[in-house]
Amino acid sequence: MDIDAAARYLGLDVYDLVKVIHAEGVEFPYVKVGGRFIINRASLDKWLETARIEIK
């Protein structure tokens, strides 16, 4: 899915999701092709099982 779909899936706005992706020490499951983020839903669900992050 693209970053817009992933943000909707997570209940975040795109800006906050980009902050998560670029946060130090966070291994968010994505691939960047050109300027486009590609996120696999199964990988995202697996990451969510153990992720602990606070967005400020």
PyRosetta script that sets phi, psi and omega in degrees:
from pyrosetta import init, pose_from_sequence

init()
pose = pose_from_sequence("MDIDAAARYLGLDVYDLVKVIHAEGVEFPYVKVGGRFIINRASLDKWLETARIEIK")
pose.set_psi(1, 159.5)
pose.set_omega(1, 178.6)
pose.set_phi(2, -87.0)
pose.set_psi(2, 178.2)
pose.set_omega(2, -174.0)
pose.set_phi(3, -66.2)
pose.set_psi(3, -33.3)
pose.set_omega(3, 178.1)
pose.set_phi(4, -64.3)
pose.set_psi(4, -46.0)
pose.set_omega(4, 179.3)
pose.set_phi(5, -64.9)
pose.set_psi(5, -40.8)
pose.set_omega(5, 179.2)
pose.set_phi(6, -64.3)
pose.set_psi(6, -40.9)
pose.set_omega(6, 178.8)
pose.set_phi(7, -62.8)
pose.set_psi(7, -44.9)
pose.set_omega(7, 177.1)
pose.set_phi(8, -61.0)
pose.set_psi(8, -44.3)
pose.set_omega(8, -179.7)
pose.set_phi(9, -58.1)
pose.set_psi(9, -38.1)
pose.set_omega(9, -178.2)
pose.set_phi(10, -89.1)
pose.set_psi(10, -8.4)
pose.set_omega(10, -178.1)
pose.set_phi(11, 74.9)
pose.set_psi(11, 28.9)
pose.set_omega(11, 180.0)
pose.set_phi(12, -116.4)
pose.set_psi(12, 163.3)
pose.set_omega(12, 168.1)
pose.set_phi(13, -88.8)
pose.set_psi(13, 162.9)
pose.set_omega(13, -174.9)
pose.set_phi(14, -59.5)
pose.set_psi(14, -39.6)
pose.set_omega(14, -179.8)
pose.set_phi(15, -57.9)
pose.set_psi(15, -46.1)
pose.set_omega(15, 179.9)
pose.set_phi(16, -66.9)
pose.set_psi(16, -36.8)
pose.set_omega(16, 177.6)
pose.set_phi(17, -65.0)
pose.set_psi(17, -39.6)
pose.set_omega(17, 176.9)
pose.set_phi(18, -62.5)
pose.set_psi(18, -37.8)
pose.set_omega(18, 176.3)
pose.set_phi(19, -62.1)
pose.set_psi(19, -40.7)
pose.set_omega(19, 178.1)
pose.set_phi(20, -63.6)
pose.set_psi(20, -47.4)
pose.set_omega(20, -178.2)
pose.set_phi(21, -57.3)
pose.set_psi(21, -39.7)
pose.set_omega(21, -175.5)
pose.set_phi(22, -94.4)
pose.set_psi(22, 0.3)
pose.set_omega(22, -179.1)
pose.set_phi(23, -65.2)
pose.set_psi(23, 137.3)
pose.set_omega(23, -180.0)
pose.set_phi(24, -64.0)
pose.set_psi(24, 133.1)
pose.set_omega(24, 177.6)
pose.set_phi(25, 84.2)
pose.set_psi(25, -2.6)
pose.set_omega(25, 179.9)
pose.set_phi(26, -98.3)
pose.set_psi(26, 124.2)
pose.set_omega(26, -179.9)
pose.set_phi(27, -102.8)
pose.set_psi(27, 69.9)
pose.set_omega(27, -179.1)
pose.set_phi(28, -69.8)
pose.set_psi(28, 135.3)
pose.set_omega(28, -175.5)
pose.set_phi(29, -81.3)
pose.set_psi(29, 96.2)
pose.set_omega(29, 178.7)
pose.set_phi(30, -147.0)
pose.set_psi(30, 163.3)
pose.set_omega(30, 171.1)
pose.set_phi(31, -126.4)
pose.set_psi(31, 138.0)
pose.set_omega(31, 178.3)
pose.set_phi(32, -110.6)
pose.set_psi(32, 120.4)
pose.set_omega(32, 179.2)
pose.set_phi(33, -115.2)
pose.set_psi(33, 112.0)
pose.set_omega(33, -173.0)
pose.set_phi(34, 64.0)
pose.set_psi(34, -125.0)
pose.set_omega(34, 177.0)
pose.set_phi(35, -102.3)
pose.set_psi(35, 13.9)
pose.set_omega(35, -172.7)
pose.set_phi(36, -109.2)
pose.set_psi(36, 130.5)
pose.set_omega(36, 175.9)
pose.set_phi(37, -87.8)
pose.set_psi(37, 134.5)
pose.set_omega(37, 175.2)
pose.set_phi(38, -119.4)
pose.set_psi(38, 125.3)
pose.set_omega(38, -177.1)
pose.set_phi(39, -124.6)
pose.set_psi(39, 124.9)
pose.set_omega(39, 178.0)
pose.set_phi(40, -83.2)
pose.set_psi(40, 126.2)
pose.set_omega(40, -175.0)
pose.set_phi(41, -61.6)
pose.set_psi(41, -41.9)
pose.set_omega(41, -179.7)
pose.set_phi(42, -63.9)
pose.set_psi(42, -41.7)
pose.set_omega(42, 178.1)
pose.set_phi(43, -66.0)
pose.set_psi(43, -38.3)
pose.set_omega(43, 177.9)
pose.set_phi(44, -64.7)
pose.set_psi(44, -44.4)
pose.set_omega(44, 178.1)
pose.set_phi(45, -60.7)
pose.set_psi(45, -41.3)
pose.set_omega(45, 178.9)
pose.set_phi(46, -64.8)
pose.set_psi(46, -42.1)
pose.set_omega(46, 178.7)
pose.set_phi(47, -62.0)
pose.set_psi(47, -40.3)
pose.set_omega(47, -178.8)
pose.set_phi(48, -62.8)
pose.set_psi(48, -27.1)
pose.set_omega(48, -179.4)
pose.set_phi(49, -60.0)
pose.set_psi(49, -30.6)
pose.set_omega(49, -175.5)
pose.set_phi(50, -124.3)
pose.set_psi(50, -4.5)
pose.set_omega(50, -175.4)
pose.set_phi(51, -68.1)
pose.set_psi(51, 138.1)
pose.set_omega(51, 173.8)
pose.set_phi(52, -135.4)
pose.set_psi(52, 109.5)
pose.set_omega(52, -178.2)
pose.set_phi(53, -148.4)
pose.set_psi(53, 145.5)
pose.set_omega(53, 176.8)
pose.set_phi(54, -117.3)
pose.set_psi(54, 126.7)
pose.set_omega(54, 177.4)
pose.set_phi(55, -96.9)
pose.set_psi(55, 126.0)
pose.set_omega(55, 180.0)
pose.set_phi(56, -106.4)
pose.dump_pdb("model.pdb")
